Amino acid sequence: MVICESFNIYLSFVSIFWSFLFSPHIYGYLIGAGIYDITGPITDINMMGYGNMKQNDNGLHLRLFSRAFIIQENSSSQPIVIVIIDAGMVSQAVKIKSIDLAYSNMKEGKILKAEGDLHNASINRSPAAYLKNPVEEQARYDENIDKNMILLKFVTMYNTPIGMINWFAVHPVSMNSTNTLVSSDNKGLASILFEQKMNHNQMLGKGPFVAAFAQANEGDVSPNTAGPRCIDTGLPCDFVHSSCGGRAQNCIAYGPGSDMFESTKLIAYKQFEKAWLLFNNATTEINGPINFIHQFIDMTNISLNYKNYSGHTCEPAMGFSFAAGTTDGPGDFDFIQGITHGSLFWRIVRNFIKTPSEKLIKCQAPKPVLLATGEMNTPYPWQPSIVETQIVSIGSLLIVALPGEFTTMSGRRIREAVIEAANNASKQNDPSSTTQYEVILSGLSNVYSSYIATPEEYQLQRYEGASTIYGPLTLPAYVNQFSFLAEALVKRQKVSPGTVAPYFFNEEFSFVPKILFDTAPLGKPFGAVIKQPNSTYYNKNDIVEVRFVTASPRNNVLLNGTYLTIELYNKTLDKWNILYTDANWETKFIWSRDGFLTWLLGRSYAIIEWTISSIDGICIPGIYRIKHYGTSKNIFGEKKQFSGITNNFTVLC
């Protein structure tokens, strides 16, 4: 089953109450940017995103990073911190180091804004649900997706760029469910491309310039722009159910490339190139006070009216169509999207896990409840009841921290409601005010509360509606809440903090077996090369593949380090220079443990692949070697670092 496809690049906000020791300034703001490696275990872990139990990671393609930006009005004011991480779920643990670095890099500077439309990088993957929205509402928009990219450029008082954030709505699901290499997908690669452009001759994650490609209202937005089709017949899929012959597994959406790697690259380049254009044409300076407002709310029983209907939100639940997945990654079994009546068989299976209460079934209608997550609390609640809501203001720019994956139209309604509430509050403060507020939607912020479809989209019960966990009035509840926060923020009114969400860190446990020990084959030490490179490579598109005796990468995740280096010999200086690491697009680190015997003996192998030409097609001739780094663990639990080096080889391009 697909749990949530959103894998990489999502935004979270932290309100920091530090007093920074800076002298008073008169130039814009105090700004800082920082980046830190957050890549975790790259082997034996089930990969988040598609809910495919067979999709366990066995290597690394792109390292994951946390990117932080601090903005402070003056040395005595409270700053705001924006943190974007290359992962689908956020945690304080993966944000702290990047915040520390951003803090230590703070300088006087200014923020410039630019925006523009990006075409051919996204499509709506649930157009049938979108068409359920009021016709007059649809008529106000040209398309069924938001194509606007908004960019903030951070520049010091000496006009030196130190960072960039942009927001654009598209799922990072260019890499499909067959991928087993840790990757930050299209948004992470776009960040890498931008940082490589700005940080000349710097290793990835080490340069002073930080570029973040953040998320927006991407709930129903896919990067697989070729659209879905039936893989068995080549015909279009069923429009409502996204199935072929009654099977969701045969309806697959494809990206613009020949495979998932090329599709990732193409969608990343589209975002990078648009951001680069906006970055170099950003001239609108943002001015004004910095403020923020934050409140925890219980989303499970909010009473409200919506279009002459009185009702309330519900305890969380997932519908049958959630198990169908999406055209980006279908689920298993015979589930399809658009199910409003669950089958008897699956209701019986469901009841073995947890029979939903009649109250929950009635509240969630027309969703047929598959998982009564709000009534499942072992070993702890399966989905959140307490949700964080937050808005940050920089002058007249409001950044709305959306606590989930809002569909295109859901995001539009939030945006309109917040703008209206803020402008009205401004007029109430000062009838002569001409301030017009702008809104940035920042998706998947602070906490993950699944999807948020409009009440109309909810009726069709496609994947997004089935994953709207608080029932059909989820979006109206959020509209009311963010309108309330916007008004209070502009009026500078304090709000109650709300009931703080429970903390389960000390109750977590893992089903993943620990690494007991590693061994190397008889006569071969860890780091030994068992497949050497060819002596010469002639073509820039050649792939160099080598193989080492290694140990489990879970012994040491090598944060801010690397499992490999591609090194070029400098004859003049008689020195080896690192050209690429495992963070680069051009390399792949693949961990292999073949069969039961190698598992029993604790033996494993590392395959390193290097595509000779860089991602932008540049090939540097010369003498090369490949180095591998690892950490072994003996039977007594003692760990020891090792490395191995291949023979030298020549690249002629």
Secondary structure, 3 states (H helix, E strand, C coil): CCCCCCCCCEEEEEECCCCCCCCCCCCEEEEEEEEEECCCCCEEEECCCCCCCCCEEEEECCCCEEEEEEEECCCCCCCEEEEEECCCCCCHHHCHHHHHHHHHCCEEEEEEEEEEECCCCCEECCHHHHCCCCHHHHCCCCCCCCCEEEEEEEEECCCCEEEEEEECCCCCCCCCCCCCCECCHHHHHHHHHHHHHHCCCCCCCCCCCEEEEECCCCCCEECCCCEEEECCCCCCCCCCCCCECCEHHHEEEECCCCCHHHHHHHHHHHHHHHHHHHHHCCCEECCCCEEEEEEEEECCCCEEEECCEEEECCCCCEEHHHHHEECCEECCCCCCCCCCCCCHHHHHHHHHHCCCCHHHHHHHCCCCEEECHHHCCCCCCCCCCEEEEEEEEECCEEEEECCCEECHHHHHHHHHHHHHHHHHHHHHHCCCCCCCCEEEEECCCCCCCCEECCHHHHHHCCHHHHCCCCCCCHHHHHHHHHHHHHHHHHCCCCCCCCCCCCCCHHHCCCCCCCCCCCCCCCCCCCCCEEECCCCEECCCCCEEEEEEEECCHHHCCCCCCCCEEEEEEECCCCEEEEEEECCCCCEEEEEECCHHHHHHHCCEEEEEEEECCCCCCCCCCEEEEEEEEEEEECCCCCEEEEEEECCCEEECC
